[in-house]
Amino acid sequence: MKIPEKFDSIRPFEPEELPQVFDRLIANPQFRQVIGYVFPNVPFEDVASKMRSCKTSNDFQLKFCYGFVESLMKKACRGCDMDASALDRSRNYTFMSNHRDIVLDSAFLDKLLVDAQFTTTCEIAIGDNLLSLPWVKDLVRVNKSFIVRRGLPMREMLAASKLLSEYMHFAMSEKKENIWIAQRVGRAKDSNDVTQDGVLKMMAMGGEGTPAERLLQLHIAPLSISYEYDPCDFLKAREFQLKRDVKGWKKSAEDDLVSMRTGIFGYKGAVHYQCAPCIDDFLRALPADMPKTEFFSEVAARIDHDIHSNYRLYPGNYVALDLLDGGSAHSDHYTADDRHRFVDYLHGQLAKIELPNKDEAYLRERMLTMYAYPARNFLATQR
């Protein structure tokens, strides 16, 4: 397949490019160090040989990523599953989901798609703010990621958004790939998962026809990701206090790497992925003369509803909601042991936060909010 050159700077690597990329990775000392950490009992020469045997990105995912993710699920999760019964496994979709973990949201999805016998895994939208190290950029592009450019001046941002959208449409229509993209830029640190109109507007910059027709060409399937525990919860709470107390504070590349490592290897409890039906019929039913602003708000609200109503909630979500509200309105969803277990967990995570002027009450409220929002948003869809 001939891929237009205009996509070269953002697209995943093609098969003929992989040997050179593998050579760069194998020669990189930081990559070798990471491989030693991920595969501690495997000689690096064996890893390098196995990499060089991969002819496509799908090969790489199946030979490397699948086994690693499977072992990670066994060590760091109390089960991880997906219900995709609402979708046709022979078709390809743009999975648009809430965003909990920088790396694992899409990595788990790829493994679960293979298990569910979809025809392919996903091409993954990833922000270039996470790709400050050249070898990391190489690795994610080997792993079927395409790059979202951020922090650009307005004129450049418009051009980059259009190119990104055109690539997504190309991947969907010509490459017949699935796509994963978060419903918003970056993770919702408080777990209040709300679709940003701007993401939908970007997606409608490519393709042909009206905004509805352009989104139809991407076959959007809302996806709910539910973690029992977020291993980065204490890092997110710490970030909240730093943003509150330190004027102009911003995360560093090192902060992102710490979040990645903590998210990957930290304990997550039970994890569930729930696919809602594709929204194509909803898009077709919208009035053709609907103003654009209203159109994108309606679509965002529909995706929010589908994500919120398909959360799998755990006792801790309801405990957090009651602790925030100062009552016991949802105590039928948990036992006394569940409550003690969650409170102990919260105490342990708060103890990990290192700050010079540590505001325990504020940090506790921030962490409770992270666990309460999924329950609050789910309950709002049931009224």
ChimeraX attribute file (.defattr): number of C-alpha atoms within 10 A of each C-alpha:
attribute: neighborCount
match mode: 1-to-1
recipient: residues
	/A:1	6
	/A:2	5
	/A:3	14
	/A:4	9
	/A:5	8
	/A:6	11
	/A:7	16
	/A:8	12
	/A:9	10
	/A:10	20
	/A:11	24
	/A:12	22
	/A:13	22
	/A:14	16
	/A:15	14
	/A:16	10
	/A:17	13
	/A:18	21
	/A:19	16
	/A:20	11
	/A:21	17
	/A:22	19
	/A:23	13
	/A:24	15
	/A:25	20
	/A:26	21
	/A:27	12
	/A:28	13
	/A:29	11
	/A:30	14
	/A:31	16
	/A:32	16
	/A:33	13
	/A:34	11
	/A:35	17
	/A:36	15
	/A:37	11
	/A:38	12
	/A:39	13
	/A:40	11
	/A:41	8
	/A:42	12
	/A:43	11
	/A:44	16
	/A:45	10
	/A:46	10
	/A:47	17
	/A:48	17
	/A:49	12
	/A:50	13
	/A:51	20
	/A:52	17
	/A:53	13
	/A:54	19
	/A:55	15
	/A:56	18
	/A:57	19
	/A:58	18
	/A:59	15
	/A:60	20
	/A:61	21
	/A:62	16
	/A:63	15
	/A:64	16
	/A:65	18
	/A:66	19
	/A:67	13
	/A:68	16
	/A:69	19
	/A:70	14
	/A:71	12
	/A:72	17
	/A:73	22
	/A:74	11
	/A:75	15
	/A:76	18
	/A:77	19
	/A:78	13
	/A:79	13
	/A:80	19
	/A:81	17
	/A:82	19
	/A:83	14
	/A:84	18
	/A:85	12
	/A:86	12
	/A:87	16
	/A:88	12
	/A:89	15
	/A:90	10
	/A:91	13
	/A:92	23
	/A:93	23
	/A:94	25
	/A:95	26
	/A:96	21
	/A:97	29
	/A:98	28
	/A:99	25
	/A:100	23
	/A:101	21
	/A:102	20
	/A:103	16
	/A:104	16
	/A:105	21
	/A:106	25
	/A:107	21
	/A:108	22
	/A:109	20
	/A:110	25
	/A:111	21
	/A:112	22
	/A:113	18
	/A:114	14
	/A:115	12
	/A:116	15
	/A:117	11
	/A:118	18
	/A:119	14
	/A:120	17
	/A:121	24
	/A:122	24
	/A:123	24
	/A:124	27
	/A:125	20
	/A:126	25
	/A:127	16
	/A:128	15
	/A:129	15
	/A:130	17
	/A:131	18
	/A:132	11
	/A:133	11
	/A:134	11
	/A:135	19
	/A:136	15
	/A:137	18
	/A:138	19
	/A:139	19
	/A:140	18
	/A:141	23
	/A:142	24
	/A:143	23
	/A:144	23
	/A:145	25
	/A:146	27
	/A:147	22
	/A:148	19
	/A:149	16
	/A:150	14
	/A:151	9
	/A:152	11
	/A:153	8
	/A:154	9
	/A:155	8
	/A:156	13
	/A:157	14
	/A:158	14
	/A:159	12
	/A:160	18
	/A:161	21
	/A:162	18
	/A:163	19
	/A:164	24
	/A:165	24
	/A:166	20
	/A:167	22
	/A:168	28
	/A:169	26
	/A:170	19
	/A:171	18
	/A:172	20
	/A:173	14
	/A:174	12
	/A:175	12
	/A:176	15
	/A:177	22
	/A:178	24
	/A:179	27
	/A:180	26
	/A:181	22
	/A:182	24
	/A:183	27
	/A:184	19
	/A:185	16
	/A:186	14
	/A:187	17
	/A:188	16
	/A:189	20
	/A:190	19
	/A:191	18
	/A:192	18
	/A:193	23
	/A:194	19
	/A:195	24
	/A:196	17
	/A:197	19
	/A:198	15
	/A:199	18
	/A:200	19
	/A:201	18
	/A:202	17
	/A:203	23
	/A:204	26
	/A:205	20
	/A:206	23
	/A:207	21
	/A:208	13
	/A:209	11
	/A:210	14
	/A:211	20
	/A:212	23
	/A:213	16
	/A:214	18
	/A:215	25
	/A:216	19
	/A:217	21
	/A:218	27
	/A:219	22
	/A:220	24
	/A:221	25
	/A:222	27
	/A:223	33
	/A:224	26
	/A:225	22
	/A:226	24
	/A:227	22
	/A:228	20
	/A:229	20
	/A:230	21
	/A:231	23
	/A:232	23
	/A:233	24
	/A:234	22
	/A:235	22
	/A:236	22
	/A:237	24
	/A:238	23
	/A:239	19
	/A:240	17
	/A:241	17
	/A:242	18
	/A:243	13
	/A:244	11
	/A:245	11
	/A:246	9
	/A:247	8
	/A:248	8
	/A:249	11
	/A:250	11
	/A:251	10
	/A:252	11
	/A:253	14
	/A:254	11
	/A:255	13
	/A:256	15
	/A:257	14
	/A:258	14
	/A:259	19
	/A:260	18
	/A:261	15
	/A:262	17
	/A:263	23
	/A:264	22
	/A:265	15
	/A:266	17
	/A:267	20
	/A:268	22
	/A:269	18
	/A:270	18
	/A:271	20
	/A:272	19
	/A:273	23
	/A:274	23
	/A:275	22
	/A:276	22
	/A:277	18
	/A:278	22
	/A:279	18
	/A:280	17
	/A:281	11
	/A:282	12
	/A:283	21
	/A:284	12
	/A:285	9
	/A:286	13
	/A:287	10
	/A:288	13
	/A:289	8
	/A:290	12
	/A:291	9
	/A:292	13
	/A:293	10
	/A:294	10
	/A:295	19
	/A:296	21
	/A:297	16
	/A:298	16
	/A:299	20
	/A:300	20
	/A:301	16
	/A:302	17
	/A:303	26
	/A:304	24
	/A:305	19
	/A:306	23
	/A:307	29
	/A:308	28
	/A:309	20
	/A:310	21
	/A:311	20
	/A:312	20
	/A:313	18
	/A:314	21
	/A:315	20
	/A:316	25
	/A:317	25
	/A:318	26
	/A:319	29
	/A:320	25
	/A:321	24
	/A:322	18
	/A:323	16
	/A:324	15
	/A:325	11
	/A:326	9
	/A:327	11
	/A:328	12
	/A:329	12
	/A:330	15
	/A:331	15
	/A:332	9
	/A:333	14
	/A:334	15
	/A:335	12
	/A:336	10
	/A:337	9
	/A:338	16
	/A:339	19
	/A:340	13
	/A:341	14
	/A:342	18
	/A:343	17
	/A:344	12
	/A:345	14
	/A:346	18
	/A:347	12
	/A:348	12
	/A:349	18
	/A:350	20
	/A:351	11
	/A:352	11
	/A:353	17
	/A:354	11
	/A:355	10
	/A:356	6
	/A:357	9
	/A:358	14
	/A:359	11
	/A:360	12
	/A:361	8
	/A:362	14
	/A:363	20
	/A:364	17
	/A:365	14
	/A:366	22
	/A:367	25
	/A:368	24
	/A:369	22
	/A:370	22
	/A:371	27
	/A:372	25
	/A:373	20
	/A:374	26
	/A:375	24
	/A:376	16
	/A:377	20
	/A:378	19
	/A:379	12
	/A:380	12
	/A:381	14
	/A:382	9
	/A:383	5
